[in-house]
């Protein structure tokens, strides 16, 4: 059975289609610098870093020290890893970091 997102919309699908056309890191930087504010981009990067550290079994205090993420953010990402849509897990596995 295919995954059906609770957030699915034409606009979001269009965004994902655009992201899927990106072919390298430079194209990603160019697109995301135009699409996001620096704070939005940094927040997403921080969440990704937290997900990697949680997957590596690091403690909340280690993650907080290393990323400056709040315990609320760390907890939210941990819940996504445990009960979410498996998006983090999918990418971690593809990158060999699971």
N, C-alpha and C positions, 0 to 999 in steps of 0.2 A: 504494500500500500504506500502510495506517495505521501510525502509530508505536505500538509496544508497549513500554512502560517495563519495565525490569528490577525496578522497585520497586512495581509496581502491586499494590494491595490494596484491599479494601473500605474500610478506615479512611482511607487516603490519598485515595481517590476521594471519600469523604464530605467530607473537608476541602476538597478542590478545589471541590466543588459549593457548599460554604458560601462560599468566597472569591469564586466567580463571582456570588454574589447581591449582593455589595457594590456600591453605586452611586455612591459619592463618597469623597473623601478623609477626611471626618469618620467615615464608617462604617468605613473601613479603619483609621484610628487607634483607634477604639473596639474593633474586633474584635481587632486585633493586640496592643493593650495588654493585653487579657484573655487572649489565647492565649499570648503569648510573655513571657519575662523581658526586661528592658531590655537585658541583654547579648546575648540571642539576636537581638533586633530590631536592635541596633546592628551585630552581626556580619553579618546579612543585608544591611543598608544599606551596610556597608563593601564587601562582595563586589560589590554592584550598582555602586557607585561605581568600583571597580577594573575591572569589565567595561566600563563606559563609557569609562574612560581608556585601556584597552587597545585598544578599538575606534577610539579617536581617535589611535592610534599613539604614545601617550606611552611613555617609557622606564620600565623597572622602577624606577630610582632616583627619577624624578619622581613616579611613583605611590606609592612608599614614603614619600616626603616629604609628599605631599599627603594621603594617607589613613591613614598609620601602619600599613598592612598589611605583614605580613612578606613576604619574597621567596617563601617557600613558598606563602603564600596567593595571591600574584600569579601564580605559576607554575601553580598548580592551576586558577585561573580561566582563564588563557591556554590551558591544555590543553583545558578545556571549550569555549572559543571555537573552537579548532582541530579538536577531535576529538569533542566532546560531542554531546548530543541536539539542539543548535541552539536551546535555550530562550533563552539570552541573545540570540542573533542575531535570533530572532523578535521579541522585545520591542524590541530596539534598532531594528529596521526599522520596527516599528509607531510608535515614537516619533520616527522620522526621524533617528536618531543613528548609523546604520550607515555 
